[in-house]
Amino acid sequence: MAVPSEASEIKGVWLVTAKAYVLDHHGRAALERIASSVDPSFASAVLEPLPSHWYPEALLQQSLRGMKRAIGRDSDDGLLRVIEGCTEL
């Protein structure tokens, strides 16, 4: 059964992996900049994600936008490098 797009969710393990990448390659300050760029109700999920928790897809979208700005030099190529880096952990 397909899930309607407004109800789409992501598994927290993605956020855990992204957090590890950011901390390892860009530091705590970068993670905090990303957390401050998302809706305040999502900030704690960026800073302390739970791997088995399901989060709204909007959090993923906002996190990627924040990563692009904070560590991807606000470019599509920079964001692509960030995503690739997350997959290499």
Backbone bond lengths (Angstrom), bond angles and torsions (degrees), N, CA, C in turn:
res aa  C-N    CA-C-N  psi(-1)  N-CA   C-N-CA  omega(-1)  CA-C   N-CA-C  phi
1 M - - - 1.451 - - 1.524 108.41 -
2 A 1.293 117.74 129.11 1.463 122.50 -179.36 1.520 110.24 -75.70
3 V 1.324 115.72 144.17 1.458 121.89 177.62 1.517 107.68 -94.52
4 P 1.338 119.00 129.65 1.471 120.11 178.20 1.524 110.37 -57.58
5 S 1.329 117.19 145.77 1.461 121.13 -174.92 1.525 112.40 -58.41
6 E 1.330 118.14 -33.72 1.461 119.27 -179.05 1.535 111.59 -69.57
7 A 1.331 117.16 -15.31 1.456 120.90 -179.91 1.527 111.77 -106.91
8 S 1.317 118.07 7.70 1.462 120.91 -177.65 1.519 110.84 -62.22
9 E 1.330 114.41 143.25 1.452 120.92 -179.33 1.519 110.01 -134.55
10 I 1.321 115.15 161.09 1.461 121.49 175.64 1.526 108.31 -122.34
11 K 1.298 115.60 152.10 1.464 120.94 177.98 1.528 108.77 -79.85
12 G 1.308 116.95 140.36 1.452 122.70 -177.64 1.511 114.87 -60.31
13 V 1.327 117.66 -21.21 1.459 119.78 -179.48 1.532 110.67 -59.35
14 W 1.326 117.40 -31.30 1.469 119.31 177.02 1.527 109.65 -62.52
15 L 1.302 117.20 -43.78 1.465 121.65 -179.82 1.527 111.25 -66.61
16 V 1.328 116.62 -36.92 1.466 120.91 177.89 1.531 109.79 -62.56
17 T 1.325 116.04 -44.34 1.465 121.07 179.56 1.525 110.86 -65.14
18 A 1.319 116.84 -44.38 1.465 120.50 179.11 1.528 110.64 -62.74
19 K 1.325 117.10 -41.81 1.463 120.75 178.38 1.530 110.53 -60.25
20 A 1.323 116.89 -45.92 1.468 120.42 179.68 1.528 110.85 -60.39
21 Y 1.320 116.71 -42.68 1.470 120.36 178.51 1.526 110.56 -61.53
22 V 1.314 116.56 -48.94 1.466 120.33 -178.07 1.523 110.61 -60.67
23 L 1.320 117.77 -47.32 1.460 120.53 -179.89 1.528 111.94 -62.33
24 D 1.318 116.89 -43.85 1.467 121.20 -177.76 1.522 113.19 -67.42
25 H 1.335 116.68 -35.63 1.464 120.15 -172.29 1.525 114.97 -107.51
26 H 1.339 116.71 -18.49 1.470 118.43 -174.25 1.530 113.99 -134.51
27 G 1.321 117.56 -13.37 1.455 121.17 174.88 1.518 115.71 91.07
28 R 1.316 112.87 169.92 1.476 121.56 -176.97 1.526 112.28 -62.00
29 A 1.318 117.24 -38.22 1.467 119.83 -178.85 1.526 111.15 -61.16
30 A 1.333 117.04 -38.21 1.470 120.31 178.11 1.523 110.35 -65.50
31 L 1.328 116.96 -42.44 1.460 120.36 178.15 1.527 110.52 -60.75
32 E 1.306 116.53 -41.45 1.464 120.29 179.71 1.527 111.43 -67.30
33 R 1.339 117.71 -34.90 1.473 120.01 175.90 1.528 110.27 -64.79
34 I 1.318 116.02 -40.34 1.468 119.85 178.03 1.523 109.81 -64.25
35 A 1.319 116.87 -46.10 1.470 121.13 179.66 1.525 111.57 -60.33
36 S 1.319 116.63 -36.37 1.471 119.17 -179.72 1.524 112.00 -76.00
37 S 1.336 117.35 -12.47 1.459 119.92 -178.98 1.531 112.74 -89.75
38 V 1.323 117.44 -13.12 1.466 120.50 179.83 1.523 109.73 -94.37
39 D 1.315 115.59 167.94 1.460 121.00 175.44 1.530 108.23 -52.26
40 P 1.317 118.05 136.32 1.475 120.12 -178.24 1.531 114.11 -52.86
41 S 1.318 117.54 -29.72 1.465 119.44 179.58 1.529 112.23 -71.16
42 F 1.351 117.54 -14.11 1.460 122.33 179.17 1.523 113.37 -100.56
43 A 1.312 118.25 -12.83 1.469 121.21 -172.01 1.526 112.85 -55.98
44 S 1.314 117.78 -41.70 1.467 119.46 -178.44 1.525 111.38 -65.45
45 A 1.329 117.66 -30.69 1.462 120.89 178.09 1.524 111.36 -69.72
46 V 1.321 117.38 -29.97 1.469 120.96 176.04 1.526 109.39 -72.72
47 L 1.314 116.63 -42.65 1.467 121.12 -176.02 1.528 112.88 -77.27
48 E 1.315 118.00 -36.40 1.475 122.29 -177.00 1.524 110.52 -141.16
49 P 1.336 117.56 67.06 1.463 119.33 -178.52 1.528 112.38 -71.29
50 L 1.298 115.24 150.30 1.464 121.91 175.98 1.530 108.13 -102.42
51 P 1.320 118.44 122.80 1.466 120.75 -173.31 1.529 114.86 -61.19
52 S 1.319 117.76 -30.98 1.463 119.93 -176.33 1.530 113.20 -95.59
53 H 1.315 116.80 0.59 1.467 121.16 -178.21 1.527 110.38 -86.24
54 W 1.311 116.20 147.83 1.462 121.47 174.00 1.523 108.16 -97.73
55 Y 1.330 116.36 133.93 1.464 122.84 -178.92 1.522 109.82 -121.62
56 P 1.338 117.61 154.28 1.465 120.24 177.93 1.535 111.48 -61.86
57 E 1.316 115.91 143.31 1.454 120.39 178.50 1.527 111.39 -58.36
58 A 1.310 117.26 -28.29 1.467 120.79 178.29 1.526 111.02 -57.09
59 L 1.313 117.67 -33.46 1.454 121.19 177.37 1.524 110.62 -63.81
60 L 1.322 117.27 -43.25 1.467 120.39 177.35 1.525 110.44 -61.11
61 Q 1.313 116.53 -46.47 1.461 120.17 -179.70 1.533 111.14 -60.03
62 Q 1.324 116.34 -46.57 1.464 119.80 -179.71 1.525 111.70 -67.71
63 S 1.325 117.16 -37.59 1.468 120.90 178.70 1.523 111.04 -64.04
64 L 1.330 116.77 -44.32 1.462 120.01 178.48 1.526 111.05 -62.72
65 R 1.316 117.01 -41.16 1.464 120.80 176.99 1.533 110.09 -61.86
66 G 1.334 116.39 -42.95 1.463 120.57 178.52 1.517 112.31 -65.88
67 M 1.328 116.86 -39.08 1.470 120.62 177.87 1.525 110.45 -65.73
68 K 1.324 115.88 -39.96 1.467 119.58 178.82 1.527 109.80 -58.73
69 R 1.314 116.72 -44.52 1.469 120.61 -177.87 1.530 112.30 -74.77
70 A 1.330 116.45 -43.70 1.466 120.48 -172.15 1.523 113.87 -77.36
71 I 1.334 116.98 -37.56 1.465 118.46 -175.21 1.526 113.62 -131.90
72 G 1.334 117.03 -7.05 1.453 120.98 -178.86 1.517 113.48 -100.74
73 R 1.321 115.52 14.52 1.479 121.52 179.30 1.520 112.59 55.98
74 D 1.327 115.71 27.25 1.462 123.30 177.13 1.527 112.78 55.07
75 S 1.319 115.89 35.20 1.469 119.78 178.09 1.522 109.81 -128.34
76 D 1.321 115.62 154.65 1.468 119.94 177.66 1.530 110.71 -63.12
77 D 1.340 116.70 -40.55 1.466 120.08 178.28 1.531 110.91 -63.22
78 G 1.329 116.06 -39.40 1.464 119.70 178.04 1.516 111.63 -63.74
79 L 1.328 116.67 -41.27 1.461 120.22 178.11 1.526 110.31 -65.86
80 L 1.316 117.11 -39.21 1.459 120.33 177.45 1.526 110.67 -59.85
81 R 1.333 117.97 -41.68 1.463 120.97 177.41 1.529 111.54 -63.19
82 V 1.308 115.79 -38.78 1.469 120.01 177.70 1.527 110.14 -63.05
83 I 1.321 117.30 -48.61 1.465 120.59 -179.89 1.524 110.42 -61.78
84 E 1.324 117.03 -43.48 1.457 120.01 177.58 1.530 110.75 -61.44
85 G 1.328 116.33 -40.74 1.458 120.23 178.32 1.520 112.40 -61.40
86 C 1.317 116.58 -38.15 1.467 120.80 178.49 1.533 110.71 -64.20
87 T 1.307 117.59 -32.76 1.471 120.10 -177.87 1.514 112.10 -79.70
88 E 1.323 118.34 -13.30 1.458 121.38 -177.95 1.515 113.58 -91.97
89 L 1.313 117.74 -1.56 1.469 119.96 -179.54 1.498 111.68 -67.27
